[in-house]
């Protein structure tokens, strides 16, 4: 499972071994499942990991991280 930019979901679903991630029968934009056959080698795995990490880094900090940072700043 990999989290990607929701706008890229449809394009990424054309990649081999990629399919929609479903939860409770509903496809989630921005989440993909990549079958094990598509992740057997480092060369296959790396692009998915890079894409997932890049998207995660683009997101704003979570509320928990903001609270921890605030506590540190107040100490």
PDB file of N, H, CA, C and O in Angstrom:
ATOM      1  N   UNK A   1       0.855  -1.154   0.000  1.00  0.00           N
ATOM      2  CA  UNK A   1       0.000   0.000   0.000  1.00  0.00           C
ATOM      3  C   UNK A   1       0.910   1.228   0.000  1.00  0.00           C
ATOM      4  O   UNK A   1       1.906   1.281   0.722  1.00  0.00           O
ATOM      5  N   UNK A   2       0.554   2.195  -0.810  1.00  0.00           N
ATOM      6  H   UNK A   2      -0.255   2.152  -1.397  1.00  0.00           H
ATOM      7  CA  UNK A   2       1.342   3.420  -0.893  1.00  0.00           C
ATOM      8  C   UNK A   2       0.401   4.609  -1.018  1.00  0.00           C
ATOM      9  O   UNK A   2      -0.603   4.562  -1.728  1.00  0.00           O
ATOM     10  N   UNK A   3       0.755   5.673  -0.311  1.00  0.00           N
ATOM     11  H   UNK A   3       1.571   5.711   0.265  1.00  0.00           H
ATOM     12  CA  UNK A   3      -0.035   6.902  -0.396  1.00  0.00           C
ATOM     13  C   UNK A   3       0.636   7.823  -1.404  1.00  0.00           C
ATOM     14  O   UNK A   3       1.841   8.069  -1.341  1.00  0.00           O
ATOM     15  N   UNK A   4      -0.158   8.321  -2.326  1.00  0.00           N
ATOM     16  H   UNK A   4      -1.137   8.121  -2.378  1.00  0.00           H
ATOM     17  CA  UNK A   4       0.346   9.174  -3.400  1.00  0.00           C
ATOM     18  C   UNK A   4      -0.541  10.402  -3.521  1.00  0.00           C
ATOM     19  O   UNK A   4      -1.600  10.482  -2.898  1.00  0.00           O
ATOM     20  N   UNK A   5      -0.103  11.346  -4.318  1.00  0.00           N
ATOM     21  H   UNK A   5       0.758  11.281  -4.824  1.00  0.00           H
ATOM     22  CA  UNK A   5      -0.927  12.525  -4.582  1.00  0.00           C
ATOM     23  C   UNK A   5      -2.242  12.056  -5.212  1.00  0.00           C
ATOM     24  O   UNK A   5      -2.218  11.374  -6.237  1.00  0.00           O
ATOM     25  N   UNK A   6      -3.371  12.405  -4.628  1.00  0.00           N
ATOM     26  H   UNK A   6      -3.390  12.960  -3.796  1.00  0.00           H
ATOM     27  CA  UNK A   6      -4.653  11.955  -5.176  1.00  0.00           C
ATOM     28  C   UNK A   6      -4.841  12.294  -6.654  1.00  0.00           C
ATOM     29  O   UNK A   6      -5.523  11.567  -7.377  1.00  0.00           O
ATOM     30  N   UNK A   7      -4.242  13.389  -7.099  1.00  0.00           N
ATOM     31  H   UNK A   7      -3.689  13.980  -6.512  1.00  0.00           H
ATOM     32  CA  UNK A   7      -4.367  13.771  -8.508  1.00  0.00           C
ATOM     33  C   UNK A   7      -3.628  12.804  -9.428  1.00  0.00           C
ATOM     34  O   UNK A   7      -3.913  12.752 -10.624  1.00  0.00           O
ATOM     35  N   UNK A   8      -2.684  12.039  -8.887  1.00  0.00           N
ATOM     36  H   UNK A   8      -2.452  12.082  -7.915  1.00  0.00           H
ATOM     37  CA  UNK A   8      -1.906  11.085  -9.680  1.00  0.00           C
ATOM     38  C   UNK A   8      -2.510   9.687  -9.693  1.00  0.00           C
ATOM     39  O   UNK A   8      -2.020   8.815 -10.410  1.00  0.00           O
ATOM     40  N   UNK A   9      -3.550   9.461  -8.923  1.00  0.00           N
ATOM     41  H   UNK A   9      -3.948  10.170  -8.341  1.00  0.00           H
ATOM     42  CA  UNK A   9      -4.102   8.118  -8.758  1.00  0.00           C
ATOM     43  C   UNK A   9      -4.440   7.455 -10.090  1.00  0.00           C
ATOM     44  O   UNK A   9      -3.979   6.344 -10.356  1.00  0.00           O
ATOM     45  N   UNK A  10      -5.219   8.100 -10.915  1.00  0.00           N
ATOM     46  H   UNK A  10      -5.594   9.002 -10.700  1.00  0.00           H
ATOM     47  CA  UNK A  10      -5.658   7.482 -12.170  1.00  0.00           C
ATOM     48  C   UNK A  10      -4.480   7.138 -13.077  1.00  0.00           C
ATOM     49  O   UNK A  10      -4.461   6.066 -13.682  1.00  0.00           O
ATOM     50  N   UNK A  11      -3.509   8.025 -13.178  1.00  0.00           N
ATOM     51  H   UNK A  11      -3.524   8.896 -12.686  1.00  0.00           H
ATOM     52  CA  UNK A  11      -2.339   7.753 -14.019  1.00  0.00           C
ATOM     53  C   UNK A  11      -1.525   6.584 -13.473  1.00  0.00           C
ATOM     54  O   UNK A  11      -1.026   5.759 -14.239  1.00  0.00           O
ATOM     55  N   UNK A  12      -1.391   6.513 -12.152  1.00  0.00           N
ATOM     56  H   UNK A  12      -1.795   7.183 -11.529  1.00  0.00           H
ATOM     57  CA  UNK A  12      -0.599   5.436 -11.548  1.00  0.00           C
ATOM     58  C   UNK A  12      -1.288   4.083 -11.645  1.00  0.00           C
ATOM     59  O   UNK A  12      -0.630   3.043 -11.622  1.00  0.00           O
ATOM     60  N   UNK A  13      -2.599   4.096 -11.753  1.00  0.00           N
ATOM     61  H   UNK A  13      -3.134   4.941 -11.773  1.00  0.00           H
ATOM     62  CA  UNK A  13      -3.320   2.826 -11.890  1.00  0.00           C
ATOM     63  C   UNK A  13      -3.038   2.152 -13.229  1.00  0.00           C
ATOM     64  O   UNK A  13      -3.378   0.983 -13.410  1.00  0.00           O
ATOM     65  N   UNK A  14      -2.433   2.857 -14.156  1.00  0.00           N
ATOM     66  H   UNK A  14      -2.157   3.807 -14.009  1.00  0.00           H
ATOM     67  CA  UNK A  14      -2.064   2.243 -15.438  1.00  0.00           C
ATOM     68  C   UNK A  14      -0.742   1.489 -15.328  1.00  0.00           C
ATOM     69  O   UNK A  14      -0.381   0.746 -16.241  1.00  0.00           O
ATOM     70  N   UNK A  15      -0.012   1.669 -14.222  1.00  0.00           N
ATOM     71  H   UNK A  15      -0.306   2.272 -13.481  1.00  0.00           H
ATOM     72  CA  UNK A  15       1.260   0.977 -14.011  1.00  0.00           C
ATOM     73  C   UNK A  15       1.002  -0.496 -13.716  1.00  0.00           C
ATOM     74  O   UNK A  15      -0.008  -0.847 -13.106  1.00  0.00           O
ATOM     75  N   UNK A  16       1.924  -1.359 -14.154  1.00  0.00           N
ATOM     76  H   UNK A  16       2.745  -1.074 -14.650  1.00  0.00           H
ATOM     77  CA  UNK A  16       1.764  -2.788 -13.873  1.00  0.00           C
ATOM     78  C   UNK A  16       1.684  -3.047 -12.366  1.00  0.00           C
ATOM     79  O   UNK A  16       2.418  -2.448 -11.581  1.00  0.00           O
ATOM     80  N   UNK A  17       0.804  -3.927 -11.990  1.00  0.00           N
ATOM     81  H   UNK A  17       0.207  -4.414 -12.629  1.00  0.00           H
ATOM     82  CA  UNK A  17       0.635  -4.415 -10.612  1.00  0.00           C
ATOM     83  C   UNK A  17      -0.001  -3.408  -9.661  1.00  0.00           C
ATOM     84  O   UNK A  17      -0.150  -3.706  -8.476  1.00  0.00           O
ATOM     85  N   UNK A  18      -0.376  -2.234 -10.139  1.00  0.00           N
ATOM     86  H   UNK A  18      -0.255  -1.992 -11.101  1.00  0.00           H
ATOM     87  CA  UNK A  18      -1.023  -1.238  -9.277  1.00  0.00           C
ATOM     88  C   UNK A  18      -2.531  -1.382  -9.405  1.00  0.00           C
ATOM     89  O   UNK A  18      -3.063  -1.603 -10.493  1.00  0.00           O
ATOM     90  N   UNK A  19      -3.202  -1.252  -8.278  1.00  0.00           N
ATOM     91  H   UNK A  19      -2.770  -1.072  -7.394  1.00  0.00           H
ATOM     92  CA  UNK A  19      -4.665  -1.293  -8.281  1.00  0.00           C
ATOM     93  C   UNK A  19      -5.186  -0.398  -7.173  1.00  0.00           C
ATOM     94  O   UNK A  19      -4.444  -0.024  -6.265  1.00  0.00           O
ATOM     95  N   UNK A  20      -6.445  -0.060  -7.248  1.00  0.00           N
ATOM     96  H   UNK A  20      -7.048  -0.364  -7.986  1.00  0.00           H
ATOM     97  CA  UNK A  20      -7.002   0.838  -6.217  1.00  0.00           C
ATOM     98  C   UNK A  20      -6.971   0.180  -4.836  1.00  0.00           C
ATOM     99  O   UNK A  20      -7.127  -1.034  -4.703  1.00  0.00           O
ATOM    100  N   UNK A  21      -6.771   0.991  -3.842  1.00  0.00           N
ATOM    101  H   UNK A  21      -6.644   1.977  -3.949  1.00  0.00           H
ATOM    102  CA  UNK A  21      -6.906   0.528  -2.470  1.00  0.00           C
ATOM    103  C   UNK A  21      -8.349   0.754  -2.074  1.00  0.00           C
ATOM    104  O   UNK A  21      -8.885   1.848  -2.252  1.00  0.00           O
ATOM    105  N   UNK A  22      -8.970  -0.264  -1.545  1.00  0.00           N
ATOM    106  H   UNK A  22      -8.535  -1.153  -1.400  1.00  0.00           H
ATOM    107  CA  UNK A  22     -10.374  -0.164  -1.138  1.00  0.00           C
ATOM    108  C   UNK A  22     -10.512  -0.350   0.358  1.00  0.00           C
ATOM    109  O   UNK A  22      -9.832  -1.171   0.974  1.00  0.00           O
ATOM    110  N   UNK A  23     -11.405   0.431   0.919  1.00  0.00           N
ATOM    111  H   UNK A  23     -11.957   1.098   0.419  1.00  0.00           H
ATOM    112  CA  UNK A  23     -11.757   0.275   2.326  1.00  0.00           C
ATOM    113  C   UNK A  23     -13.274   0.295   2.412  1.00  0.00           C
ATOM    114  O   UNK A  23     -13.925   1.239   1.966  1.00  0.00           O
ATOM    115  N   UNK A  24     -13.815  -0.748   2.985  1.00  0.00           N
ATOM    116  H   UNK A  24     -13.286  -1.516   3.346  1.00  0.00           H
ATOM    117  CA  UNK A  24     -15.272  -0.889   3.107  1.00  0.00           C
ATOM    118  C   UNK A  24     -15.966  -0.761   1.758  1.00  0.00           C
ATOM    119  O   UNK A  24     -17.032  -0.156   1.645  1.00  0.00           O
ATOM    120  N   UNK A  25     -15.338  -1.343   0.731  1.00  0.00           N
ATOM    121  H   UNK A  25     -14.472  -1.835   0.822  1.00  0.00           H
ATOM    122  CA  UNK A  25     -15.924  -1.355  -0.592  1.00  0.00           C
ATOM    123  C   UNK A  25     -15.800  -0.062  -1.373  1.00  0.00           C
ATOM    124  O   UNK A  25     -16.378   0.071  -2.451  1.00  0.00           O
ATOM    125  N   UNK A  26     -15.059   0.885  -0.845  1.00  0.00           N
ATOM    126  H   UNK A  26     -14.589   0.778   0.031  1.00  0.00           H
ATOM    127  CA  UNK A  26     -14.909   2.190  -1.493  1.00  0.00           C
ATOM    128  C   UNK A  26     -13.446   2.421  -1.870  1.00  0.00           C
ATOM    129  O   UNK A  26     -12.551   2.240  -1.045  1.00  0.00           O
ATOM    130  N   UNK A  27     -13.210   2.821  -3.120  1.00  0.00           N
ATOM    131  H   UNK A  27     -13.937   2.968  -3.790  1.00  0.00           H
ATOM    132  CA  UNK A  27     -11.859   3.129  -3.560  1.00  0.00           C
ATOM    133  C   UNK A  27     -11.434   4.476  -2.981  1.00  0.00           C
ATOM    134  O   UNK A  27     -12.193   5.445  -3.003  1.00  0.00           O
ATOM    135  N   UNK A  28     -10.219   4.517  -2.467  1.00  0.00           N
ATOM    136  H   UNK A  28      -9.602   3.730  -2.449  1.00  0.00           H
ATOM    137  CA  UNK A  28      -9.711   5.754  -1.875  1.00  0.00           C
ATOM    138  C   UNK A  28      -8.727   6.417  -2.836  1.00  0.00           C
ATOM    139  O   UNK A  28      -7.704   5.829  -3.187  1.00  0.00           O
ATOM    140  N   UNK A  29      -9.037   7.632  -3.255  1.00  0.00           N
ATOM    141  H   UNK A  29      -9.868   8.110  -2.970  1.00  0.00           H
ATOM    142  CA  UNK A  29      -8.113   8.392  -4.094  1.00  0.00           C
ATOM    143  C   UNK A  29      -6.857   8.702  -3.274  1.00  0.00           C
ATOM    144  O   UNK A  29      -6.943   9.093  -2.111  1.00  0.00           O
ATOM    145  N   UNK A  30      -5.708   8.521  -3.892  1.00  0.00           N
ATOM    146  H   UNK A  30      -5.639   8.203  -4.837  1.00  0.00           H
ATOM    147  CA  UNK A  30      -4.457   8.808  -3.206  1.00  0.00           C
ATOM    148  C   UNK A  30      -3.864   7.605  -2.496  1.00  0.00           C
ATOM    149  O   UNK A  30      -2.800   7.711  -1.886  1.00  0.00           O
ATOM    150  N   UNK A  31      -4.522   6.485  -2.562  1.00  0.00           N
ATOM    151  H   UNK A  31      -5.387   6.399  -3.057  1.00  0.00           H
ATOM    152  CA  UNK A  31      -4.011   5.248  -1.953  1.00  0.00           C
ATOM    153  C   UNK A  31      -4.049   4.147  -3.008  1.00  0.00           C
ATOM    154  O   UNK A  31      -5.055   3.959  -3.692  1.00  0.00           O
ATOM    155  N   UNK A  32      -2.937   3.424  -3.128  1.00  0.00           N
ATOM    156  H   UNK A  32      -2.120   3.577  -2.573  1.00  0.00           H
ATOM    157  CA  UNK A  32      -2.840   2.335  -4.099  1.00  0.00           C
ATOM    158  C   UNK A  32      -2.319   1.086  -3.425  1.00  0.00           C
ATOM    159  O   UNK A  32      -1.599   1.139  -2.428  1.00  0.00           O
ATOM    160  N   UNK A  33      -2.703  -0.037  -3.999  1.00  0.00           N
ATOM    161  H   UNK A  33      -3.287  -0.080  -4.809  1.00  0.00           H
ATOM    162  CA  UNK A  33      -2.102  -1.321  -3.629  1.00  0.00           C
ATOM    163  C   UNK A  33      -1.204  -1.713  -4.779  1.00  0.00           C
ATOM    164  O   UNK A  33      -1.596  -1.615  -5.942  1.00  0.00           O
ATOM    165  N   UNK A  34      -0.022  -2.150  -4.466  1.00  0.00           N
ATOM    166  H   UNK A  34       0.296  -2.229  -3.521  1.00  0.00           H
ATOM    167  CA  UNK A  34       0.890  -2.650  -5.482  1.00  0.00           C
ATOM    168  C   UNK A  34       1.126  -4.119  -5.156  1.00  0.00           C
ATOM    169  O   UNK A  34       1.603  -4.460  -4.074  1.00  0.00           O
ATOM    170  N   UNK A  35       0.783  -4.985  -6.111  1.00  0.00           N
ATOM    171  H   UNK A  35       0.395  -4.708  -6.990  1.00  0.00           H
ATOM    172  CA  UNK A  35       0.917  -6.422  -5.892  1.00  0.00           C
ATOM    173  C   UNK A  35       2.377  -6.803  -5.665  1.00  0.00           C
ATOM    174  O   UNK A  35       3.287  -6.149  -6.175  1.00  0.00           O
ATOM    175  N   UNK A  36       2.587  -7.853  -4.906  1.00  0.00           N
ATOM    176  H   UNK A  36       1.848  -8.385  -4.492  1.00  0.00           H
ATOM    177  CA  UNK A  36       3.937  -8.320  -4.582  1.00  0.00           C
ATOM    178  C   UNK A  36       4.773  -8.583  -5.831  1.00  0.00           C
ATOM    179  O   UNK A  36       5.988  -8.385  -5.819  1.00  0.00           O
ATOM    180  N   UNK A  37       4.132  -9.024  -6.899  1.00  0.00           N
ATOM    181  H   UNK A  37       3.145  -9.185  -6.909  1.00  0.00           H
ATOM    182  CA  UNK A  37       4.873  -9.298  -8.134  1.00  0.00           C
ATOM    183  C   UNK A  37       5.532  -8.038  -8.679  1.00  0.00           C
ATOM    184  O   UNK A  37       6.533  -8.122  -9.391  1.00  0.00           O
ATOM    185  N   UNK A  38       4.995  -6.899  -8.361  1.00  0.00           N
ATOM    186  H   UNK A  38       4.182  -6.831  -7.783  1.00  0.00           H
ATOM    187  CA  UNK A  38       5.540  -5.634  -8.829  1.00  0.00           C
ATOM    188  C   UNK A  38       6.556  -5.012  -7.891  1.00  0.00           C
ATOM    189  O   UNK A  38       7.019  -3.894  -8.120  1.00  0.00           O
ATOM    190  N   UNK A  39       6.907  -5.745  -6.821  1.00  0.00           N
ATOM    191  H   UNK A  39       6.530  -6.653  -6.636  1.00  0.00           H
ATOM    192  CA  UNK A  39       7.832  -5.210  -5.817  1.00  0.00           C
ATOM    193  C   UNK A  39       8.949  -6.195  -5.490  1.00  0.00           C
ATOM    194  O   UNK A  39       9.588  -6.083  -4.444  1.00  0.00           O
ATOM    195  N   UNK A  40       9.188  -7.151  -6.370  1.00  0.00           N
ATOM    196  H   UNK A  40       8.669  -7.243  -7.220  1.00  0.00           H
ATOM    197  CA  UNK A  40      10.155  -8.224  -6.061  1.00  0.00           C
ATOM    198  C   UNK A  40      11.606  -7.761  -6.079  1.00  0.00           C
ATOM    199  O   UNK A  40      12.442  -8.323  -5.371  1.00  0.00           O
ATOM    200  N   UNK A  41      11.910  -6.762  -6.866  1.00  0.00           N
ATOM    201  H   UNK A  41      11.231  -6.306  -7.442  1.00  0.00           H
ATOM    202  CA  UNK A  41      13.301  -6.308  -6.957  1.00  0.00           C
ATOM    203  C   UNK A  41      13.406  -4.885  -6.420  1.00  0.00           C
ATOM    204  O   UNK A  41      12.415  -4.161  -6.324  1.00  0.00           O
ATOM    205  N   UNK A  42      14.615  -4.512  -6.081  1.00  0.00           N
ATOM    206  H   UNK A  42      15.420  -5.101  -6.159  1.00  0.00           H
ATOM    207  CA  UNK A  42      14.860  -3.144  -5.609  1.00  0.00           C
ATOM    208  C   UNK A  42      14.483  -2.136  -6.690  1.00  0.00           C
ATOM    209  O   UNK A  42      13.973  -1.056  -6.393  1.00  0.00           O
ATOM    210  N   UNK A  43      14.738  -2.495  -7.935  1.00  0.00           N
ATOM    211  H   UNK A  43      15.152  -3.373  -8.176  1.00  0.00           H
ATOM    212  CA  UNK A  43      14.427  -1.609  -9.055  1.00  0.00           C
ATOM    213  C   UNK A  43      12.914  -1.381  -9.182  1.00  0.00           C
ATOM    214  O   UNK A  43      12.487  -0.299  -9.582  1.00  0.00           O
ATOM    215  N   UNK A  44      12.118  -2.374  -8.850  1.00  0.00           N
ATOM    216  H   UNK A  44      12.465  -3.253  -8.524  1.00  0.00           H
ATOM    217  CA  UNK A  44      10.663  -2.217  -8.881  1.00  0.00           C
ATOM    218  C   UNK A  44      10.158  -1.447  -7.662  1.00  0.00           C
ATOM    219  O   UNK A  44       9.240  -0.634  -7.769  1.00  0.00           O
ATOM    220  N   UNK A  45      10.757  -1.707  -6.517  1.00  0.00           N
ATOM    221  H   UNK A  45      11.502  -2.368  -6.430  1.00  0.00           H
ATOM    222  CA  UNK A  45      10.307  -1.117  -5.257  1.00  0.00           C
ATOM    223  C   UNK A  45      10.652   0.366  -5.135  1.00  0.00           C
ATOM    224  O   UNK A  45       9.823   1.161  -4.692  1.00  0.00           O
ATOM    225  N   UNK A  46      11.854   0.737  -5.519  1.00  0.00           N
ATOM    226  H   UNK A  46      12.528   0.091  -5.879  1.00  0.00           H
ATOM    227  CA  UNK A  46      12.346   2.096  -5.306  1.00  0.00           C
ATOM    228  C   UNK A  46      11.417   3.205  -5.811  1.00  0.00           C
ATOM    229  O   UNK A  46      11.166   4.156  -5.070  1.00  0.00           O
ATOM    230  N   UNK A  47      10.899   3.123  -7.036  1.00  0.00           N
ATOM    231  H   UNK A  47      11.102   2.351  -7.638  1.00  0.00           H
ATOM    232  CA  UNK A  47      10.033   4.228  -7.483  1.00  0.00           C
ATOM    233  C   UNK A  47       8.786   4.413  -6.624  1.00  0.00           C
ATOM    234  O   UNK A  47       8.346   5.541  -6.404  1.00  0.00           O
ATOM    235  N   UNK A  48       8.219   3.318  -6.140  1.00  0.00           N
ATOM    236  H   UNK A  48       8.576   2.402  -6.319  1.00  0.00           H
ATOM    237  CA  UNK A  48       7.031   3.433  -5.288  1.00  0.00           C
ATOM    238  C   UNK A  48       7.388   4.053  -3.947  1.00  0.00           C
ATOM    239  O   UNK A  48       6.650   4.890  -3.429  1.00  0.00           O
ATOM    240  N   UNK A  49       8.516   3.644  -3.385  1.00  0.00           N
ATOM    241  H   UNK A  49       9.116   2.963  -3.806  1.00  0.00           H
ATOM    242  CA  UNK A  49       8.945   4.206  -2.102  1.00  0.00           C
ATOM    243  C   UNK A  49       9.254   5.689  -2.255  1.00  0.00           C
ATOM    244  O   UNK A  49       8.832   6.498  -1.428  1.00  0.00           O
ATOM    245  N   UNK A  50       9.980   6.052  -3.295  1.00  0.00           N
ATOM    246  H   UNK A  50      10.323   5.396  -3.966  1.00  0.00           H
ATOM    247  CA  UNK A  50      10.298   7.471  -3.516  1.00  0.00           C
ATOM    248  C   UNK A  50       9.031   8.302  -3.674  1.00  0.00           C
ATOM    249  O   UNK A  50       8.926   9.391  -3.111  1.00  0.00           O
ATOM    250  N   UNK A  51       8.071   7.792  -4.436  1.00  0.00           N
ATOM    251  H   UNK A  51       8.156   6.907  -4.893  1.00  0.00           H
ATOM    252  CA  UNK A  51       6.825   8.525  -4.659  1.00  0.00           C
ATOM    253  C   UNK A  51       6.056   8.687  -3.344  1.00  0.00           C
ATOM    254  O   UNK A  51       5.551   9.771  -3.053  1.00  0.00           O
ATOM    255  N   UNK A  52       5.967   7.623  -2.555  1.00  0.00           N
ATOM    256  H   UNK A  52       6.378   6.742  -2.791  1.00  0.00           H
ATOM    257  CA  UNK A  52       5.259   7.686  -1.276  1.00  0.00           C
ATOM    258  C   UNK A  52       5.924   8.626  -0.285  1.00  0.00           C
ATOM    259  O   UNK A  52       5.244   9.391   0.399  1.00  0.00           O
ATOM    260  N   UNK A  53       7.240   8.575  -0.203  1.00  0.00           N
ATOM    261  H   UNK A  53       7.792   7.954  -0.759  1.00  0.00           H
ATOM    262  CA  UNK A  53       7.975   9.454   0.706  1.00  0.00           C
ATOM    263  C   UNK A  53       7.839  10.903   0.268  1.00  0.00           C
ATOM    264  O   UNK A  53       7.627  11.787   1.098  1.00  0.00           O
ATOM    265  N   UNK A  54       7.957  11.151  -1.021  1.00  0.00           N
ATOM    266  H   UNK A  54       8.129  10.433  -1.695  1.00  0.00           H
ATOM    267  CA  UNK A  54       7.833  12.524  -1.518  1.00  0.00           C
ATOM    268  C   UNK A  54       6.456  13.100  -1.192  1.00  0.00           C
ATOM    269  O   UNK A  54       6.341  14.262  -0.802  1.00  0.00           O
ATOM    270  N   UNK A  55       5.416  12.289  -1.353  1.00  0.00           N
ATOM    271  H   UNK A  55       5.509  11.345  -1.670  1.00  0.00           H
ATOM    272  CA  UNK A  55       4.082  12.797  -1.042  1.00  0.00           C
ATOM    273  C   UNK A  55       3.929  13.034   0.460  1.00  0.00           C
ATOM    274  O   UNK A  55       3.375  14.051   0.875  1.00  0.00           O
ATOM    275  N   UNK A  56       4.417  12.100   1.271  1.00  0.00           N
ATOM    276  H   UNK A  56       4.867  11.273   0.934  1.00  0.00           H
ATOM    277  CA  UNK A  56       4.313  12.263   2.724  1.00  0.00           C
ATOM    278  C   UNK A  56       5.027  13.530   3.182  1.00  0.00           C
ATOM    279  O   UNK A  56       4.533  14.241   4.057  1.00  0.00           O
ATOM    280  N   UNK A  57       6.174  13.810   2.601  1.00  0.00           N
ATOM    281  H   UNK A  57       6.576  13.232   1.891  1.00  0.00           H
ATOM    282  CA  UNK A  57       6.922  15.016   2.981  1.00  0.00           C
ATOM    283  C   UNK A  57       6.217  16.293   2.541  1.00  0.00           C
ATOM    284  O   UNK A  57       6.460  17.359   3.107  1.00  0.00           O
ATOM    285  N   UNK A  58       5.353  16.198   1.545  1.00  0.00           N
ATOM    286  H   UNK A  58       5.156  15.332   1.085  1.00  0.00           H
ATOM    287  CA  UNK A  58       4.653  17.388   1.061  1.00  0.00           C
ATOM    288  C   UNK A  58       3.465  17.762   1.944  1.00  0.00           C
ATOM    289  O   UNK A  58       2.922  18.858   1.815  1.00  0.00           O
ATOM    290  N   UNK A  59       3.064  16.875   2.826  1.00  0.00           N
ATOM    291  H   UNK A  59       3.505  15.984   2.931  1.00  0.00           H
ATOM    292  CA  UNK A  59       1.899  17.113   3.677  1.00  0.00           C
ATOM    293  C   UNK A  59       2.260  17.985   4.877  1.00  0.00           C
ATOM    294  O   UNK A  59       3.399  17.949   5.342  1.00  0.00           O
ATOM    295  N   UNK A  60       1.316  18.759   5.379  1.00  0.00           N
ATOM    296  H   UNK A  60       0.391  18.788   5.001  1.00  0.00           H
ATOM    297  CA  UNK A  60       1.591  19.558   6.582  1.00  0.00           C
ATOM    298  C   UNK A  60       1.766  18.631   7.784  1.00  0.00           C
ATOM    299  O   UNK A  60       1.281  17.500   7.776  1.00  0.00           O
ATOM    300  N   UNK A  61       2.449  19.105   8.802  1.00  0.00           N
ATOM    301  H   UNK A  61       2.843  20.024   8.809  1.00  0.00           H
ATOM    302  CA  UNK A  61       2.636  18.272   9.999  1.00  0.00           C
ATOM    303  C   UNK A  61       1.296  17.884  10.613  1.00  0.00           C
ATOM    304  O   UNK A  61       0.322  18.634  10.543  1.00  0.00           O
ATOM    305  N   UNK A  62       1.268  16.717  11.207  1.00  0.00           N
ATOM    306  H   UNK A  62       2.060  16.108  11.264  1.00  0.00           H
ATOM    307  CA  UNK A  62       0.045  16.263  11.873  1.00  0.00           C
ATOM    308  C   UNK A  62      -0.179  17.089  13.142  1.00  0.00           C
ATOM    309  O   UNK A  62       0.728  17.769  13.621  1.00  0.00           O
ATOM    310  N   UNK A  63      -1.369  17.021  13.662  1.00  0.00           N
ATOM    311  H   UNK A  63      -2.106  16.468  13.272  1.00  0.00           H
ATOM    312  CA  UNK A  63      -1.702  17.755  14.884  1.00  0.00           C
ATOM    313  C   UNK A  63      -0.804  17.303  16.036  1.00  0.00           C
ATOM    314  O   UNK A  63      -0.381  18.126  16.848  1.00  0.00           O
ATOM    315  N   UNK A  64      -0.514  16.022  16.115  1.00  0.00           N
ATOM    316  H   UNK A  64      -0.857  15.353  15.456  1.00  0.00           H
ATOM    317  CA  UNK A  64       0.338  15.497  17.188  1.00  0.00           C
ATOM    318  C   UNK A  64       1.749  16.080  17.096  1.00  0.00           C
ATOM    319  O   UNK A  64       2.323  16.476  18.110  1.00  0.00           O
ATOM    320  N   UNK A  65       2.304  16.133  15.899  1.00  0.00           N
ATOM    321  H   UNK A  65       1.838  15.812  15.075  1.00  0.00           H
ATOM    322  CA  UNK A  65       3.653  16.709  15.742  1.00  0.00           C
ATOM    323  C   UNK A  65       3.643  18.185  16.111  1.00  0.00           C
ATOM    324  O   UNK A  65       4.600  18.678  16.709  1.00  0.00           O
ATOM    325  N   UNK A  66       2.569  18.899  15.762  1.00  0.00           N
ATOM    326  H   UNK A  66       1.792  18.498  15.276  1.00  0.00           H
ATOM    327  CA  UNK A  66       2.487  20.321  16.126  1.00  0.00           C
ATOM    328  C   UNK A  66       2.433  20.478  17.644  1.00  0.00           C
ATOM    329  O   UNK A  66       3.066  21.379  18.194  1.00  0.00           O
ATOM    330  N   UNK A  67       1.676  19.602  18.331  1.00  0.00           N
ATOM    331  H   UNK A  67       1.162  18.871  17.884  1.00  0.00           H
ATOM    332  CA  UNK A  67       1.583  19.678  19.798  1.00  0.00           C
ATOM    333  C   UNK A  67       2.951  19.404  20.432  1.00  0.00           C
ATOM    334  O   UNK A  67       3.369  20.113  21.348  1.00  0.00           O
ATOM    335  N   UNK A  68       3.646  18.368  19.935  1.00  0.00           N
ATOM    336  H   UNK A  68       3.306  17.793  19.191  1.00  0.00           H
ATOM    337  CA  UNK A  68       4.961  18.057  20.492  1.00  0.00           C
ATOM    338  C   UNK A  68       5.923  19.218  20.278  1.00  0.00           C
ATOM    339  O   UNK A  68       6.681  19.572  21.182  1.00  0.00           O
ATOM    340  N   UNK A  69       5.898  19.809  19.096  1.00  0.00           N
ATOM    341  H   UNK A  69       5.282  19.522  18.362  1.00  0.00           H
ATOM    342  CA  UNK A  69       6.779  20.925  18.789  1.00  0.00           C
ATOM    343  C   UNK A  69       6.450  22.101  19.700  1.00  0.00           C
ATOM    344  O   UNK A  69       7.359  22.780  20.178  1.00  0.00           O
ATOM    345  N   UNK A  70       5.174  22.352  19.946  1.00  0.00           N
ATOM    346  H   UNK A  70       4.436  21.801  19.557  1.00  0.00           H
ATOM    347  CA  UNK A  70       4.762  23.437  20.815  1.00  0.00           C
ATOM    348  C   UNK A  70       5.265  23.197  22.235  1.00  0.00           C
ATOM    349  O   UNK A  70       5.756  24.129  22.872  1.00  0.00           O
ATOM    350  N   UNK A  71       5.155  21.972  22.746  1.00  0.00           N
ATOM    351  H   UNK A  71       4.756  21.215  22.229  1.00  0.00           H
ATOM    352  CA  UNK A  71       5.643  21.654  24.084  1.00  0.00           C
ATOM    353  C   UNK A  71       7.138  21.899  24.188  1.00  0.00           C
ATOM    354  O   UNK A  71       7.619  22.432  25.188  1.00  0.00           O
ATOM    355  N   UNK A  72       7.874  21.507  23.152  1.00  0.00           N
ATOM    356  H   UNK A  72       7.484  21.074  22.340  1.00  0.00           H
ATOM    357  CA  UNK A  72       9.319  21.705  23.160  1.00  0.00           C
ATOM    358  C   UNK A  72       9.642  23.187  23.184  1.00  0.00           C
ATOM    359  O   UNK A  72      10.522  23.626  23.924  1.00  0.00           O
ATOM    360  N   UNK A  73       8.930  23.959  22.374  1.00  0.00           N
ATOM    361  H   UNK A  73       8.215  23.603  21.772  1.00  0.00           H
ATOM    362  CA  UNK A  73       9.164  25.411  22.316  1.00  0.00           C
ATOM    363  C   UNK A  73       8.833  26.087  23.648  1.00  0.00           C
ATOM    364  O   UNK A  73       9.462  27.082  24.005  1.00  0.00           O
ATOM    365  N   UNK A  74       7.862  25.561  24.377  1.00  0.00           N
ATOM    366  H   UNK A  74       7.351  24.752  24.086  1.00  0.00           H
ATOM    367  CA  UNK A  74       7.460  26.184  25.633  1.00  0.00           C
ATOM    368  C   UNK A  74       8.419  25.841  26.776  1.00  0.00           C
ATOM    369  O   UNK A  74       8.517  26.584  27.752  1.00  0.00           O
ATOM    370  N   UNK A  75       9.104  24.746  26.655  1.00  0.00           N
ATOM    371  H   UNK A  75       9.024  24.142  25.862  1.00  0.00           H
ATOM    372  CA  UNK A  75      10.029  24.323  27.739  1.00  0.00           C
ATOM    373  C   UNK A  75      11.268  25.157  27.818  1.00  0.00           C
ATOM    374  O   UNK A  75      12.122  24.915  28.672  1.00  0.00           O
TER     375      UNK A  75
END
